[in-house]
Amino acid sequence: MDEGVKIMMNGNKTVVTYFIILGFPSLKNFQFLLFFVGLFIYVLTLSGHLTIISIVYIDRHLHIPMYFFLSSFSFLEIWYTSNIIPQMLEGFLTKKKSITYTSCVAQLYFFISFGTAECFILVIMAFDRYLAICNPLRYQNIMNNKICHRMVACSWIGAFLINIPPLMEVCKLPFCGPNEINHFFCDVSPLLKLSCVNPDEAELCNFIVATSVIVSSFSLILVSYILIIVSILKIPSSTGRQKAFSTCGSHLAVVTIFYGTLMFMYVRPTSKTSQSSVKLVSVFYTVVTPLLNPIIYCLRNREVKDALRRAVLRKHGLTMKPSCFAYWKNCSIDDTVSFVLHLSIAHLQENTHV
């Protein structure tokens, strides 16, 4: 066993109680740089999702199911990234990147459960768009506050329950050495490779659950959007079609990125893939994708941009005429930032003169 790794003797068997997270050994000369880049991305990710949650909460114009689900998704993303990135950042600064067996299993369970919950929330968001576009007259009656809260709660509860069987299969496996996890967190694939016995049964259980969740949720989203597209094409005006498509574009982009990486990672035998490619894709869906989601959902969403402008204006005690607001709501984020800065400076100058 490697020096510094704690083990315990169980009869004639050696049982690993600590694992070593190897992280990115080929980039050991860039650890400090990777730490600051990772920290910067993590702070931006948290800021983006917290902004979404705050704006949806304080702006009454966004108190509709679509944005409630979006804020729920952002809340979930915060937990999802916080389960992985802080430990990854710690690994960049320490030589011995150890993690206890219990902590490793806990991280794995939260990771797969949060990922499963994201799949369920994305299905709910697709269903919400389907009802809003295909059944607008019944939308308010079906998507009331009580139903929305129940759907989100069921997503969380269902995600944690459905991942208990694969977790139990992993916990049954003995780990007697080696104890080095060739990854930057405790994921299923590298953990199964360390088992002292054949992990086929645990791998099969994980494969069945992962495939069932990913394929079934993706299929529901796909069916929803097929029905949405058929309904949109029936709209006579091009303006109406464009507006209907615009409400779905951000969600489609997130779904494509999210499910593309998930299918590569988990809808195949987990121990048969190159670990370097696994790490690369893992970085994308645990670090990059959570950073992109707030940008995709918000910076190209007119209602959210309007809400951000209103929040900044209220903070500075400024008001805007309807005609002026109609002009600025068509502007880009850069124009909005410049606009808000100019108004803030003018407001400060006015207070100084007073």
Secondary structure, DSSP 8 states (H G I E B T S, - for coil): --TT--EEEETTEEEE-EEEE---GGGGGGHHHHHHHHHHHHHHHHHHHHHHHHHHHH-GGG-SHHHHHHHHHHHHHHHHHHTTHHHHHHHHH-SS-EEEHHHHHHHHHHHHHHHHHHHHHHHHHHHHHHHHHH-HHHHHHHS-HHHHHHHHHHHHHHHHHHTHHHHHHHHHS---S--EESSSS--HHHHHTT-SS--HHHHHHHHHHHHHHHHHHHHHHHHHHHHHHHHHHT-SSHHHHHHHHHHHHHHHHHHHHHHHHHHHHHSS-TTSS-HHHHHHHHHIIIIIHHHHHHIIIIIT-HHHHHHHHHHHHHHTT----HHHHHHHTTS-HHHHHHHHHHHHHHHHHHHHH-
